Amino acid sequence: MGAMTDHAVIIAGGGPTGLMLAGELALAGTDVAIVERRAGQDVAGSRAGGLHARTIEVLDQRGIADRFLAQGQVAQVAGFAFIRLDISDFPTRHNYGLALWQNHIERILAGWVEELSVPIYRGREVTRFAQDDTGVDVALSDGKSLRTDYLVGCDGGRSLIRKSAGIEFPGWDPTTSHLIAEVEVAREPEWGMRHDISGIHGLSRMEDGGPVRVMVTEQQLGATSEPTLSDLSAALVAVYGTDYGIHSPTSISRFTDMTRQAASYRQGRVLLAGDAAHVHYPAGGQGLNTGVQDAVNLGWKLARVVKQTSPESLLDSYHAERHPVAARVLRNTMAQVALMRRPDDRVKALQETMSDLLGMDAPRKRIAAMMSGLDIHYDLGEGHPLLGRRMPDLDLIAAGGPLRVYTLLHKAEPVLLNLGEPGGPDITPWADRVRQIDAQYAGAWVLPALGTVTAPSAVLIRPDGHVAWVGDQTQAGLADALTMWFGPPAAV
């Protein structure tokens, strides 16, 4: 890090993705700061409503899952269009989702980031930046400018960082649009969801007698201006014949099924994560989860490049691994939109067919593992089925007694877990960077949707909880994997 640098990494945007990334970088000892437009952490409006199983696991890997579980409602939340998918028989400690509104998710993440002493420049935003060979000059809306090694855009679907970096955002224009709002009503409305020929709609009372949460499908597409109370009124009248005397809105926003993905997640010293890198219809509640997991994939890699323990080429694996994950989310949300269209008899017939299919075990497991993020597989080449997949949170027996795998990941450090002969593989040239643990595990190795796999004798676990190498009594490929992910061997 250069002497002229204010921070090694600056993150534009302090939503869930930006906060998670800041936490990951801080854990790795990187000097990171967030620039956030809002003066406080409060979110206007509803936004996302929960966490999927893999995200809960990722938070568990950092020792903070309990903070979220204590505030939310554990439930089976995975679903494809309107078809619920139960994951209670999945091989994970967290075989469920968590219903928890985004403002709570952000508040808890912000508390964690504060404990890690990450500075947040609130009430201002990045207005422009210029990168050169050694860093990025970042101009803020208050006239201040900062110098950083890397700038990460976690600034949402309309990302200024993405646009200014000249990164293309190809995809599909919207075909449907909804208004979502929090308002007071003068008359008792029709509560609950309604799915009819004019779309999907719903009214629900928010927690403890607060305002009413409204979602209504607009009858016309095309408005790009900020929605108003009269737009909401007109949309409600078109569907319900009345607007229930709505007044005093605390938030009104519009969302559509516009579906786009950044052509590249990196342009030099500028990177993108979360909605800045991918936008899609909120079916299945995958947006926030994908963003948080982007952050956990990027954080440890960026920390190593900043510290110069790994070459800059390590950052190429961020796009290579995360772009296909979001591409699949885009594809499954588009399929869900097709299934949730204004339900004529043909769409209903298709819904019934999909319902039958997803009632069968194998299709349910496959789609639910995708929706919950438990089946994410980074392509690390041929080999054992664990390679590139999430490490299960096994109950191990180690020298000090019982030990959970995820406890080993709390500091976001890589672990070589040796389950064979004590001592096992020799990683002396990487001992300063990779922790080696000898342990025993007697149970079966079971992966979501795949089932039982052969027990390995050793596994190299990356800080993001994905398996980078699998041992089978030999050390074949271990030195290569260590070098690729954690830098060249130290001269002994």
ZAMARGU-4260 file (C-alpha; in steps of 0.2 Angstrom, whole numbers, plus 5000, padded with zeros to 4 digits):
<rodrens>
0) 5000/5000/5000 | 5007/5017/4995 | 5012/5030/5007 | 5000/5042/4997 | 4985/5031/4999
5) 4970/5036/5011 | 4963/5018/5011 | 4969/5002/5003 | 4951/4998/4997 | 4936/5010/4996
10) 4919/5003/4994 | 4905/5013/4986 | 4889/5009/4995 | 4885/5002/5012 | 4871/4990/5009
15) 4872/4972/5013 | 4885/4968/5000 | 4896/4983/5004 | 4895/4980/5023 | 4899/4961/5021
20) 4914/4965/5010 | 4920/4978/5022 | 4919/4965/5036 | 4929/4952/5026 | 4943/4965/5021
25) 4944/4971/5039 | 4945/4953/5046 | 4960/4951/5034 | 4969/4966/5041 | 4965/4977/5026
30) 4963/4996/5028 | 4945/4998/5020 | 4932/5012/5021 | 4914/5013/5015 | 4907/5028/5006
35) 4888/5028/5009 | 4875/5041/5003 | 4863/5039/5017 | 4866/5048/5033 | 4861/5033/5044
40) 4859/5015/5041 | 4840/5015/5040 | 4833/5008/5024 | 4818/5017/5016 | 4805/5004/5011
45) 4805/4985/5011 | 4818/4979/5000 | 4824/4961/5003 | 4815/4950/5016 | 4827/4936/5021
50) 4842/4925/5020 | 4844/4908/5012 | 4853/4893/5019 | 4870/4896/5011 | 4870/4914/5017
55) 4866/4909/5035 | 4881/4896/5033 | 4892/4910/5027 | 4888/4921/5042 | 4891/4905/5053
60) 4908/4903/5045 | 4912/4921/5053 | 4903/4917/5069 | 4889/4929/5067 | 4874/4919/5061
65) 4867/4919/5079 | 4865/4938/5078 | 4853/4936/5063 | 4844/4920/5069 | 4840/4929/5086
70) 4831/4943/5076 | 4822/4933/5062 | 4809/4920/5059 | 4816/4903/5054 | 4805/4896/5040
75) 4805/4886/5024 | 4808/4900/5012 | 4814/4892/4996 | 4802/4893/4982 | 4801/4893/4963
80) 4787/4905/4957 | 4773/4900/4969 | 4779/4883/4972 | 4787/4880/4989 | 4802/4870/4991
85) 4806/4861/5008 | 4824/4859/5012 | 4822/4852/5030 | 4829/4836/5024 | 4845/4844/5017
90) 4862/4840/5024 | 4866/4856/5032 | 4865/4863/5050 | 4854/4877/5043 | 4841/4867/5033
95) 4829/4882/5032 | 4829/4901/5027 | 4827/4916/5038 | 4813/4929/5036 | 4821/4945/5041
100) 4818/4962/5033 | 4833/4970/5025 | 4834/4985/5037 | 4837/4972/5051 | 4850/4963/5041
105) 4859/4979/5037 | 4858/4985/5055 | 4866/4969/5061 | 4880/4969/5048 | 4883/4987/5052
110) 4886/4982/5070 | 4898/4969/5065 | 4908/4981/5054 | 4908/4994/5068 | 4916/4981/5079
115) 4930/4979/5066 | 4933/4998/5066 | 4929/5001/5048 | 4927/5020/5045 | 4911/5024/5035
120) 4910/5041/5026 | 4891/5044/5028 | 4880/5057/5019 | 4891/5057/5004 | 4894/5048/4988
125) 4907/5045/4975 | 4904/5057/4961 | 4919/5052/4949 | 4935/5043/4949 | 4951/5041/4939
130) 4962/5026/4939 | 4981/5024/4935 | 4994/5011/4936 | 4996/5013/4955 | 4979/5017/4962
135) 4962/5026/4960 | 4958/5044/4964 | 4940/5045/4971 | 4930/5062/4971 | 4916/5063/4984
140) 4901/5074/4983 | 4907/5084/4998 | 4922/5090/4988 | 4934/5079/4997 | 4945/5067/4987
145) 4953/5050/4992 | 4966/5039/4985 | 4964/5021/4986 | 4973/5005/4978 | 4956/4998/4973
150) 4938/5004/4972 | 4923/4992/4973 | 4906/4997/4967 | 4893/4990/4979 | 4881/5005/4974
155) 4866/4995/4967 | 4858/4992/4950 | 4860/5010/4944 | 4879/5009/4949 | 4888/5025/4945
160) 4904/5015/4947 | 4899/5003/4934 | 4894/5016/4922 | 4909/5027/4925 | 4921/5012/4922
165) 4913/5009/4905 | 4907/4992/4910 | 4893/4985/4898 | 4877/4980/4907 | 4869/4968/4894
170) 4852/4959/4897 | 4834/4960/4894 | 4822/4975/4896 | 4807/4974/4908 | 4791/4966/4903
175) 4781/4969/4920 | 4782/4981/4933 | 4776/4983/4951 | 4774/4997/4964 | 4779/4993/4982
180) 4775/5005/4996 | 4773/5007/5014 | 4757/5018/5018 | 4743/5021/5030 | 4725/5016/5024
185) 4709/5024/5029 | 4699/5008/5026 | 4702/4990/5030 | 4709/4982/5014 | 4708/4965/5007
190) 4723/4957/5016 | 4734/4944/5008 | 4740/4940/4991 | 4730/4940/4975 | 4736/4933/4959
195) 4724/4937/4945 | 4723/4941/4926 | 4730/4959/4930 | 4746/4952/4940 | 4752/4949/4957
200) 4746/4960/4972 | 4746/4960/4990 | 4743/4970/5006 | 4750/4965/5023 | 4751/4974/5040
205) 4769/4977/5045 | 4776/4972/5062 | 4767/4979/5077 | 4753/4989/5070 | 4765/4999/5059
210) 4760/5005/5041 | 4753/4994/5028 | 4765/4986/5015 | 4757/4986/4998 | 4763/4978/4982
215) 4753/4980/4966 | 4756/4976/4947 | 4755/4991/4936 | 4744/4989/4921 | 4756/4999/4909
220) 4774/4997/4908 | 4786/5011/4904 | 4786/5024/4917 | 4804/5028/4922 | 4800/5043/4934
225) 4799/5041/4953 | 4782/5034/4957 | 4770/5045/4967 | 4755/5042/4978 | 4743/5045/4964
230) 4752/5032/4953 | 4749/5020/4968 | 4731/5025/4970 | 4728/5022/4951 | 4736/5005/4951
235) 4726/5000/4967 | 4709/5006/4959 | 4713/4996/4943 | 4715/4980/4953 | 4704/4982/4968
240) 4691/4995/4962 | 4697/5006/4977 | 4713/5013/4984 | 4707/5010/5002 | 4710/5029/5006
245) 4729/5027/5006 | 4739/5041/5013 | 4755/5046/5022 | 4767/5035/5012 | 4784/5032/5020
250) 4791/5024/5004 | 4785/5021/4986 | 4796/5012/4974 | 4795/5003/4958 | 4803/4986/4953
255) 4802/4977/4937 | 4809/4961/4929 | 4823/4970/4920 | 4837/4957/4920 | 4855/4963/4917
260) 4872/4957/4921 | 4889/4967/4920 | 4899/4960/4906 | 4915/4961/4917 | 4915/4961/4936
265) 4932/4970/4935 | 4940/4984/4925 | 4958/4987/4931 | 4957/4993/4949 | 4938/4994/4949
270) 4927/4980/4954 | 4908/4977/4955 | 4898/4967/4968 | 4880/4964/4972 | 4866/4973/4962
275) 4879/4984/4953 | 4885/4968/4945 | 4867/4960/4942 | 4849/4965/4943 | 4834/4953/4941
280) 4816/4951/4946 | 4816/4947/4965 | 4807/4930/4963 | 4815/4918/4975 | 4823/4931/4986
285) 4840/4928/4978 | 4847/4946/4975 | 4854/4951/4993 | 4860/4933/4995 | 4870/4933/4979
290) 4877/4950/4983 | 4883/4945/5001 | 4891/4929/4993 | 4900/4940/4980 | 4907/4949/4994
295) 4913/4934/5003 | 4921/4927/4987 | 4930/4944/4983 | 4936/4949/5000 | 4950/4937/5004
300) 4956/4938/4987 | 4957/4957/4986 | 4965/4957/5004 | 4979/4946/4997 | 4982/4956/4982
305) 4983/4972/4992 | 4995/4964/5004 | 5005/4958/4989 | 5005/4940/4995 | 4996/4935/4979
310) 4997/4942/4961 | 4984/4953/4954 | 4979/4938/4943 | 4970/4931/4958 | 4956/4944/4955
315) 4952/4936/4939 | 4945/4921/4948 | 4932/4933/4956 | 4923/4936/4939 | 4927/4918/4933
320) 4918/4911/4949 | 4904/4923/4952 | 4898/4928/4935 | 4891/4911/4931 | 4882/4910/4948
325) 4873/4926/4945 | 4870/4921/4927 | 4860/4906/4933 | 4850/4917/4945 | 4846/4928/4930
330) 4840/4912/4921 | 4830/4905/4935 | 4821/4922/4939 | 4817/4924/4921 | 4809/4906/4921
335) 4799/4911/4936 | 4792/4927/4928 | 4786/4916/4914 | 4777/4905/4926 | 4770/4920/4936
340) 4763/4929/4921 | 4745/4934/4921 | 4738/4917/4923 | 4728/4912/4908 | 4724/4893/4906
345) 4740/4889/4897 | 4751/4897/4911 | 4740/4888/4924 | 4743/4872/4915 | 4762/4875/4915
350) 4761/4879/4934 | 4752/4863/4937 | 4765/4853/4927 | 4780/4862/4936 | 4771/4859/4953
355) 4770/4840/4949 | 4788/4840/4944 | 4794/4849/4959 | 4784/4837/4970 | 4796/4824/4965
360) 4812/4821/4976 | 4826/4823/4963 | 4819/4839/4955 | 4814/4847/4972 | 4832/4844/4978
365) 4840/4851/4963 | 4830/4867/4961 | 4830/4870/4980 | 4848/4867/4981 | 4850/4881/4968
370) 4838/4893/4976 | 4846/4891/4993 | 4863/4893/4986 | 4869/4877/4993 | 4874/4869/4977
375) 4886/4883/4971 | 4900/4875/4962 | 4916/4884/4956 | 4924/4876/4942 | 4941/4871/4949
380) 4944/4857/4936 | 4941/4838/4937 | 4942/4828/4952 | 4932/4824/4968 | 4914/4831/4969
385) 4919/4842/4984 | 4931/4852/4973 | 4925/4869/4971 | 4909/4866/4982 | 4905/4872/5000
390) 4914/4863/5014 | 4900/4855/5025 | 4900/4860/5043 | 4906/4844/5050 | 4907/4839/5069
395) 4925/4835/5070 | 4935/4827/5085 | 4952/4837/5087 | 4966/4837/5100 | 4956/4849/5110
400) 4940/4840/5109 | 4924/4842/5098 | 4926/4855/5084 | 4915/4862/5071 | 4923/4865/5054
405) 4915/4883/5052 | 4923/4888/5069 | 4940/4886/5060 | 4934/4899/5047 | 4929/4913/5060
410) 4945/4923/5056 | 4943/4921/5037 | 4959/4911/5036 | 4963/4896/5024 | 4963/4879/5033
415) 4971/4863/5028 | 4961/4850/5037 | 4970/4833/5038 | 4958/4819/5042 | 4971/4805/5039
420) 4987/4800/5048 | 4993/4814/5060 | 5004/4826/5052 | 4998/4822/5035 | 5003/4833/5020
425) 5018/4844/5022 | 5014/4863/5019 | 5029/4870/5028 | 5032/4883/5014 | 5014/4890/5017
430) 5014/4888/5036 | 5014/4907/5038 | 4998/4908/5028 | 4988/4892/5029 | 4983/4884/5046
435) 4984/4865/5047 | 4973/4855/5058 | 4973/4837/5062 | 4956/4830/5066 | 4945/4815/5064
440) 4928/4813/5057 | 4919/4796/5057 | 4902/4801/5048 | 4897/4801/5030 | 4901/4815/5018
445) 4884/4821/5011 | 4881/4835/4999 | 4865/4844/4995 | 4857/4837/4979 | 4872/4826/4976
450) 4871/4814/4990 | 4885/4804/4998 | 4903/4806/4992 | 4919/4797/4995 | 4927/4803/5012
455) 4943/4813/5008 | 4959/4811/5018 | 4962/4830/5018 | 4954/4846/5011 | 4961/4863/5008
460) 4947/4875/5013 | 4948/4893/5006 | 4942/4908/5018 | 4925/4908/5009 | 4922/4890/5014
465) 4924/4882/4997 | 4936/4867/4994 | 4951/4871/4984 | 4960/4854/4985 | 4955/4836/4990
470) 4967/4824/4996 | 4966/4805/4994 | 4981/4799/5004 | 4993/4807/4991 | 4998/4826/4990
475) 4995/4827/4971 | 4991/4844/4966 | 4992/4852/4983 | 5007/4863/4980 | 4999/4870/4964
480) 4983/4873/4974 | 4992/4882/4988 | 5002/4893/4976 | 4986/4897/4965 | 4976/4903/4980
485) 4988/4908/4993 | 5004/4914/4984 | 5021/4906/4980 | 5030/4895/4993 | 5041/4905/5005
490) 5059/4902/5004 | 5063/4890/5018
</rodrens>
